[in-house]
Amino acid sequence: MKFALVLFLIASPAAASVVPSFTTGTVTSRTESIQTVTENIIQTDLQTGFTYTVSGTNIRIPSNPQIGATYTQINPGAAFQFSETYFGPGVSRVTEIERTTTTTSVTDSLSVFTQ
């Protein structure tokens, strides 16, 4: 009889079920991340042709102004202003921008369970 009882106790745990020892519970978690992105932006503007500009006051400007043209005063000895600008082909402007963006992300989770 003792032999049968021992066999029963050995075979019994395989059929037993697990019963949790809690009735309610919560789990909380928090995830934080910080991302930093640095961008370097370089913009180069090119000019393929040329630009020639002449302006002034008390200056006689010919109908077809060009480099090397003769410009004279309208009233010699009086005040005058004269400006001559030439932009040839090539790089006309370079713009450089560096910007840093920092993003912070926070995720809070709450799980509630009951039996």
KEFI-652261 format. One record per atom (N, C-alpha, C, CB): residue in three letters; atom name; x negated, y, z. Coordinates in nm, 3 decimals, decimal comma. Glycine has a CB too. Layout:
Ala CA X Y Z
...
//
This chain:
Met N -0,082 -0,118 0,000
Met CA 0,000 0,000 0,000
Met C -0,087 0,126 0,000
Met CB 0,094 -0,001 0,120
Lys N -0,195 0,125 0,076
Lys CA -0,285 0,239 0,076
Lys C -0,342 0,260 -0,063
Lys CB -0,397 0,221 0,179
Phe N -0,371 0,155 -0,134
Phe CA -0,426 0,165 -0,270
Phe C -0,330 0,239 -0,363
Phe CB -0,456 0,024 -0,325
Ala N -0,204 0,212 -0,358
Ala CA -0,104 0,278 -0,442
Ala C -0,092 0,425 -0,405
Ala CB 0,033 0,208 -0,428
Leu N -0,104 0,455 -0,280
Leu CA -0,096 0,593 -0,234
Leu C -0,216 0,673 -0,287
Leu CB -0,091 0,599 -0,081
Val N -0,332 0,616 -0,289
Val CA -0,450 0,683 -0,340
Val C -0,435 0,709 -0,488
Val CB -0,576 0,601 -0,313
Leu N -0,384 0,615 -0,562
Leu CA -0,361 0,635 -0,705
Leu C -0,260 0,747 -0,729
Leu CB -0,311 0,506 -0,769
Phe N -0,160 0,754 -0,647
Phe CA -0,061 0,858 -0,662
Phe C -0,123 0,996 -0,638
Phe CB 0,057 0,834 -0,566
Leu N -0,207 1,012 -0,541
Leu CA -0,269 1,140 -0,512
Leu C -0,368 1,180 -0,621
Leu CB -0,340 1,133 -0,377
Ile N -0,435 1,086 -0,684
Ile CA -0,527 1,118 -0,792
Ile C -0,452 1,160 -0,916
Ile CB -0,618 0,999 -0,822
Ala N -0,343 1,098 -0,950
Ala CA -0,266 1,129 -1,069
Ala C -0,179 1,251 -1,049
Ala CB -0,180 1,010 -1,108
Ser N -0,148 1,289 -0,932
Ser CA -0,055 1,398 -0,904
Ser C -0,105 1,536 -0,948
Ser CB -0,027 1,401 -0,759
Pro N -0,232 1,575 -0,932
Pro CA -0,271 1,711 -0,969
Pro C -0,255 1,741 -1,118
Pro CB -0,413 1,733 -0,930
Ala N -0,263 1,648 -1,205
Ala CA -0,246 1,674 -1,348
Ala C -0,106 1,720 -1,379
Ala CB -0,279 1,550 -1,429
Ala N -0,010 1,683 -1,305
Ala CA 0,128 1,720 -1,330
Ala C 0,172 1,840 -1,247
Ala CB 0,219 1,603 -1,302
Ala N 0,088 1,888 -1,158
Ala CA 0,125 1,998 -1,070
Ala C 0,126 2,129 -1,148
Ala CB 0,029 2,006 -0,950
Ser N 0,213 2,224 -1,115
Ser CA 0,216 2,355 -1,178
Ser C 0,154 2,459 -1,084
Ser CB 0,362 2,394 -1,215
Val N 0,099 2,566 -1,146
Val CA 0,035 2,671 -1,068
Val C 0,138 2,780 -1,042
Val CB -0,090 2,729 -1,143
Val N 0,151 2,817 -0,919
Val CA 0,246 2,921 -0,881
Val C 0,164 3,041 -0,833
Val CB 0,346 2,869 -0,768
Pro N 0,183 3,159 -0,898
Pro CA 0,106 3,276 -0,855
Pro C 0,145 3,318 -0,714
Pro CB 0,127 3,392 -0,952
Ser N 0,051 3,380 -0,646
Ser CA 0,075 3,418 -0,508
Ser C 0,111 3,567 -0,496
Ser CB -0,047 3,387 -0,423
Phe N 0,143 3,633 -0,604
Phe CA 0,181 3,774 -0,598
Phe C 0,325 3,790 -0,647
Phe CB 0,084 3,860 -0,683
Thr N 0,383 3,904 -0,614
Thr CA 0,519 3,931 -0,660
Thr C 0,522 4,049 -0,756
Thr CB 0,610 3,959 -0,541
Thr N 0,441 4,150 -0,734
Thr CA 0,432 4,264 -0,826
Thr C 0,286 4,309 -0,831
Thr CB 0,527 4,382 -0,781
Gly N 0,257 4,387 -0,935
Gly CA 0,121 4,438 -0,944
Gly C 0,110 4,543 -1,052
Gly CB 0,023 4,324 -0,970
Thr N 0,003 4,619 -1,047
Thr CA -0,025 4,719 -1,150
Thr C -0,173 4,711 -1,185
Thr CB 0,013 4,863 -1,101
Val N -0,201 4,745 -1,308
Val CA -0,338 4,757 -1,354
Val C -0,351 4,892 -1,423
Val CB -0,378 4,638 -1,451
Thr N -0,448 4,969 -1,383
Thr CA -0,471 5,098 -1,448
Thr C -0,611 5,095 -1,511
Thr CB -0,458 5,218 -1,347
Ser N -0,621 5,165 -1,621
Ser CA -0,752 5,178 -1,686
Ser C -0,764 5,317 -1,746
Ser CB -0,773 5,069 -1,795
Arg N -0,886 5,363 -1,753
Arg CA -0,913 5,496 -1,809
Arg C -1,033 5,483 -1,902
Arg CB -0,940 5,603 -1,696
Thr N -1,018 5,531 -2,024
Thr CA -1,126 5,530 -2,122
Thr C -1,155 5,673 -2,163
Thr CB -1,090 5,441 -2,246
Glu N -1,280 5,714 -2,150
Glu CA -1,322 5,848 -2,190
Glu C -1,432 5,836 -2,294
Glu CB -1,370 5,932 -2,066
Ser N -1,422 5,918 -2,397
Ser CA -1,530 5,921 -2,496
Ser C -1,555 6,066 -2,537
Ser CB -1,495 5,832 -2,620
Ile N -1,681 6,094 -2,562
Ile CA -1,721 6,227 -2,608
Ile C -1,800 6,208 -2,736
Ile CB -1,806 6,304 -2,498
Gln N -1,759 6,279 -2,840
Gln CA -1,826 6,271 -2,970
Gln C -1,874 6,409 -3,009
Gln CB -1,731 6,211 -3,079
Thr N -2,001 6,419 -3,044
Thr CA -2,058 6,545 -3,088
Thr C -2,106 6,530 -3,232
Thr CB -2,175 6,589 -2,994
Val N -2,059 6,617 -3,319
Val CA -2,096 6,615 -3,460
Val C -2,162 6,748 -3,494
Val CB -1,971 6,588 -3,553
Thr N -2,281 6,742 -3,550
Thr CA -2,351 6,863 -3,594
Thr C -2,357 6,861 -3,746
Thr CB -2,493 6,873 -3,532
Glu N -2,305 6,966 -3,808
Glu CA -2,304 6,977 -3,954
Glu C -2,399 7,088 -3,997
Glu CB -2,161 7,004 -4,006
Asn N -2,476 7,061 -4,098
Asn CA -2,559 7,162 -4,162
Asn C -2,506 7,181 -4,303
Asn CB -2,712 7,121 -4,162
Ile N -2,456 7,301 -4,331
Ile CA -2,399 7,332 -4,461
Ile C -2,490 7,434 -4,528
Ile CB -2,252 7,385 -4,448
Ile N -2,536 7,401 -4,646
Ile CA -2,619 7,494 -4,722
Ile C -2,553 7,513 -4,858
Ile CB -2,768 7,441 -4,737
Gln N -2,518 7,637 -4,888
Gln CA -2,455 7,671 -5,015
Gln C -2,549 7,761 -5,093
Gln CB -2,316 7,739 -4,994
Thr N -2,581 7,720 -5,214
Thr CA -2,669 7,799 -5,300
Thr C -2,590 7,845 -5,422
Thr CB -2,793 7,716 -5,344
Asp N -2,583 7,975 -5,442
Asp CA -2,514 8,032 -5,558
Asp C -2,616 8,065 -5,665
Asp CB -2,432 8,160 -5,517
Leu N -2,589 8,019 -5,785
Leu CA -2,678 8,044 -5,898
Leu C -2,611 8,138 -5,997
Leu CB -2,716 7,913 -5,967
Gln N -2,691 8,221 -6,059
Gln CA -2,643 8,311 -6,164
Gln C -2,712 8,269 -6,293
Gln CB -2,672 8,463 -6,128
Thr N -2,632 8,240 -6,395
Thr CA -2,691 8,191 -6,521
Thr C -2,725 8,304 -6,618
Thr CB -2,596 8,095 -6,587
Gly N -2,659 8,416 -6,606
Gly CA -2,686 8,530 -6,695
Gly C -2,752 8,642 -6,617
Gly CB -2,557 8,581 -6,761
Phe N -2,736 8,763 -6,666
Phe CA -2,791 8,877 -6,594
Phe C -2,685 8,984 -6,580
Phe CB -2,916 8,932 -6,667
Thr N -2,707 9,069 -6,480
Thr CA -2,618 9,181 -6,454
Thr C -2,703 9,307 -6,444
Thr CB -2,534 9,159 -6,324
Tyr N -2,661 9,411 -6,514
Tyr CA -2,732 9,538 -6,511
Tyr C -2,630 9,647 -6,483
Tyr CB -2,809 9,566 -6,645
Thr N -2,653 9,725 -6,379
Thr CA -2,559 9,828 -6,338
Thr C -2,634 9,960 -6,320
Thr CB -2,486 9,788 -6,207
Val N -2,572 10,068 -6,371
Val CA -2,627 10,202 -6,356
Val C -2,514 10,292 -6,308
Val CB -2,690 10,255 -6,491
Ser N -2,543 10,376 -6,208
Ser CA -2,444 10,473 -6,163
Ser C -2,519 10,595 -6,111
Ser CB -2,351 10,413 -6,053
Gly N -2,448 10,705 -6,100
Gly CA -2,511 10,826 -6,048
Gly C -2,424 10,948 -6,067
Gly CB -2,645 10,848 -6,114
Thr N -2,471 11,058 -6,008
Thr CA -2,407 11,189 -6,026
Thr C -2,513 11,285 -6,080
Thr CB -2,345 11,242 -5,890
Asn N -2,468 11,374 -6,168
Asn CA -2,554 11,470 -6,236
Asn C -2,662 11,396 -6,319
Asn CB -2,621 11,565 -6,133
Ile N -2,622 11,281 -6,374
Ile CA -2,711 11,200 -6,459
Ile C -2,637 11,171 -6,589
Ile CB -2,754 11,066 -6,387
Arg N -2,706 11,189 -6,699
Arg CA -2,650 11,154 -6,829
Arg C -2,680 11,006 -6,855
Arg CB -2,709 11,246 -6,945
Ile N -2,572 10,926 -6,860
Ile CA -2,585 10,782 -6,883
Ile C -2,540 10,755 -7,026
Ile CB -2,499 10,698 -6,780
Pro N -2,625 10,692 -7,106
Pro CA -2,588 10,665 -7,245
Pro C -2,470 10,569 -7,253
Pro CB -2,708 10,608 -7,322
Ser N -2,404 10,565 -7,369
Ser CA -2,287 10,480 -7,385
Ser C -2,322 10,331 -7,375
Ser CB -2,220 10,508 -7,519
Asn N -2,446 10,295 -7,403
Asn CA -2,489 10,156 -7,392
Asn C -2,610 10,149 -7,298
Asn CB -2,524 10,097 -7,532
Pro N -2,586 10,155 -7,164
Pro CA -2,699 10,154 -7,072
Pro C -2,771 10,018 -7,078
Pro CB -2,652 10,184 -6,928
Gln N -2,902 10,023 -7,071
Gln CA -2,982 9,900 -7,073
Gln C -3,115 9,926 -7,006
Gln CB -3,002 9,848 -7,218
Ile N -3,186 9,818 -6,977
Ile CA -3,317 9,833 -6,915
Ile C -3,408 9,909 -7,011
Ile CB -3,378 9,695 -6,877
Gly N -3,476 10,011 -6,959
Gly CA -3,567 10,089 -7,041
Gly C -3,503 10,209 -7,109
Gly CB -3,628 10,003 -7,143
Ala N -3,371 10,228 -7,090
Ala CA -3,304 10,343 -7,151
Ala C -3,352 10,471 -7,081
Ala CB -3,148 10,329 -7,140
Thr N -3,333 10,585 -7,149
Thr CA -3,374 10,715 -7,094
Thr C -3,254 10,779 -7,027
Thr CB -3,431 10,808 -7,205
Tyr N -3,271 10,814 -6,900
Tyr CA -3,166 10,880 -6,824
Tyr C -3,216 11,019 -6,787
Tyr CB -3,128 10,797 -6,695
Thr N -3,133 11,120 -6,810
Thr CA -3,173 11,258 -6,783
Thr C -3,070 11,326 -6,693
Thr CB -3,189 11,337 -6,914
Gln N -3,114 11,434 -6,628
Gln CA -3,022 11,512 -6,547
Gln C -2,937 11,599 -6,637
Gln CB -3,099 11,597 -6,443
Ile N -2,814 11,616 -6,597
Ile CA -2,724 11,704 -6,671
Ile C -2,760 11,850 -6,639
Ile CB -2,574 11,675 -6,636
Asn N -2,776 11,885 -6,512
Asn CA -2,817 12,018 -6,468
Asn C -2,954 12,005 -6,400
Asn CB -2,710 12,083 -6,370
Pro N -3,062 12,027 -6,474
Pro CA -3,196 12,013 -6,416
Pro C -3,215 12,102 -6,295
Pro CB -3,303 12,045 -6,520
Gly N -3,276 12,045 -6,192
Gly CA -3,301 12,120 -6,069
Gly C -3,188 12,108 -5,968
Gly CB -3,324 12,264 -6,101
Ala N -3,069 12,064 -6,011
Ala CA -2,957 12,048 -5,917
Ala C -2,969 11,911 -5,850
Ala CB -2,818 12,062 -5,991
Ala N -2,894 11,895 -5,743
Ala CA -2,895 11,767 -5,672
Ala C -2,843 11,656 -5,764
Ala CB -2,810 11,774 -5,542
Phe N -2,897 11,538 -5,747
Phe CA -2,849 11,424 -5,827
Phe C -2,865 11,295 -5,746
Phe CB -2,926 11,414 -5,962
Gln N -2,797 11,195 -5,795
Gln CA -2,806 11,061 -5,737
Gln C -2,813 10,962 -5,851
Gln CB -2,685 11,030 -5,641
Phe N -2,900 10,860 -5,839
Phe CA -2,916 10,763 -5,946
Phe C -2,940 10,625 -5,886
Phe CB -3,033 10,803 -6,041
Ser N -2,871 10,525 -5,940
Ser CA -2,887 10,388 -5,893
Ser C -2,892 10,296 -6,013
Ser CB -2,772 10,347 -5,796
Glu N -2,991 10,207 -6,015
Glu CA -3,007 10,112 -6,123
Glu C -3,029 9,974 -6,059
Glu CB -3,128 10,152 -6,219
Thr N -2,948 9,876 -6,098
Thr CA -2,956 9,742 -6,039
Thr C -2,962 9,638 -6,149
Thr CB -2,836 9,716 -5,947
Tyr N -3,054 9,544 -6,132
Tyr CA -3,067 9,434 -6,228
Tyr C -3,076 9,302 -6,151
Tyr CB -3,193 9,454 -6,320
Phe N -2,989 9,208 -6,187
Phe CA -2,993 9,072 -6,134
Phe C -3,014 8,979 -6,252
Phe CB -2,863 9,036 -6,055
Gly N -3,125 8,908 -6,251
Gly CA -3,153 8,813 -6,358
Gly C -3,106 8,673 -6,320
Gly CB -3,302 8,811 -6,389
Pro N -3,121 8,578 -6,413
Pro CA -3,080 8,441 -6,384
Pro C -3,160 8,383 -6,267
Pro CB -3,097 8,353 -6,509
Gly N -3,095 8,294 -6,192
Gly CA -3,162 8,228 -6,080
Gly C -3,072 8,224 -5,958
Gly CB -3,293 8,300 -6,045
Val N -3,134 8,205 -5,844
Val CA -3,060 8,198 -5,718
Val C -3,018 8,338 -5,678
Val CB -3,145 8,131 -5,606
Ser N -2,887 8,357 -5,661
Ser CA -2,839 8,490 -5,623
Ser C -2,808 8,500 -5,474
Ser CB -2,715 8,525 -5,703
Arg N -2,779 8,384 -5,409
Arg CA -2,746 8,389 -5,266
Arg C -2,759 8,249 -5,208
Arg CB -2,603 8,446 -5,243
Val N -2,809 8,241 -5,086
Val CA -2,814 8,114 -5,012
Val C -2,745 8,138 -4,878
Val CB -2,964 8,064 -4,992
Thr N -2,644 8,057 -4,850
Thr CA -2,570 8,067 -4,724
Thr C -2,596 7,939 -4,645
Thr CB -2,417 8,089 -4,749
Glu N -2,642 7,954 -4,520
Glu CA -2,668 7,839 -4,435
Glu C -2,581 7,851 -4,310
Glu CB -2,819 7,830 -4,396
Ile N -2,509 7,743 -4,283
Ile CA -2,420 7,739 -4,166
Ile C -2,452 7,612 -4,089
Ile CB -2,268 7,744 -4,208
Glu N -2,471 7,625 -3,959
Glu CA -2,485 7,509 -3,872
Glu C -2,375 7,519 -3,769
Glu CB -2,627 7,502 -3,805
Arg N -2,294 7,413 -3,760
Arg CA -2,188 7,414 -3,660
Arg C -2,184 7,280 -3,588
Arg CB -2,051 7,445 -3,724
Thr N -2,154 7,288 -3,459
Thr CA -2,146 7,169 -3,376
Thr C -2,005 7,161 -3,319
Thr CB -2,254 7,172 -3,261
Thr N -1,944 7,044 -3,336
Thr CA -1,809 7,022 -3,285
Thr C -1,815 6,908 -3,183
Thr CB -1,710 6,988 -3,401
Thr N -1,763 6,932 -3,064
Thr CA -1,758 6,830 -2,960
Thr C -1,612 6,796 -2,934
Thr CB -1,828 6,878 -2,830
Thr N -1,581 6,665 -2,942
Thr CA -1,445 6,617 -2,920
Thr C -1,446 6,523 -2,799
Thr CB -1,390 6,545 -3,046
Thr N -1,356 6,550 -2,705
Thr CA -1,342 6,464 -2,588
Thr C -1,206 6,395 -2,596
Thr CB -1,355 6,546 -2,456
Ser N -1,208 6,262 -2,578
Ser CA -1,085 6,183 -2,583
Ser C -1,069 6,108 -2,452
Ser CB -1,085 6,085 -2,704
Val N -0,951 6,115 -2,392
Val CA -0,923 6,045 -2,266
Val C -0,795 5,964 -2,286
Val CB -0,908 6,146 -2,145
Thr N -0,801 5,834 -2,253
Thr CA -0,684 5,747 -2,262
Thr C -0,662 5,683 -2,126
Thr CB -0,702 5,637 -2,373
Asp N -0,546 5,708 -2,066
Asp CA -0,507 5,645 -1,939
Asp C -0,400 5,542 -1,968
Asp CB -0,457 5,750 -1,835
Ser N -0,417 5,419 -1,915
Ser CA -0,319 5,311 -1,936
Ser C -0,273 5,261 -1,801
Ser CB -0,380 5,195 -2,019
Leu N -0,145 5,226 -1,794
Leu CA -0,087 5,169 -1,672
Leu C -0,003 5,050 -1,713
Leu CB -0,001 5,275 -1,594
Ser N -0,033 4,934 -1,656
Ser CA 0,047 4,812 -1,680
Ser C 0,111 4,771 -1,549
Ser CB -0,041 4,695 -1,738
Val N 0,241 4,746 -1,552
Val CA 0,316 4,704 -1,434
Val C 0,373 4,566 -1,463
Val CB 0,430 4,806 -1,396
Phe N 0,355 4,474 -1,372
Phe CA 0,408 4,339 -1,392
Phe C 0,474 4,292 -1,263
Phe CB 0,296 4,240 -1,436
Thr N 0,577 4,209 -1,281
Thr CA 0,650 4,152 -1,169
Thr C 0,675 4,004 -1,196
Thr CB 0,784 4,227 -1,144
Gln N 0,705 3,932 -1,093
Gln CA 0,731 3,789 -1,107
Gln C 0,878 3,766 -1,093
Gln CB 0,654 3,707 -1,003
//
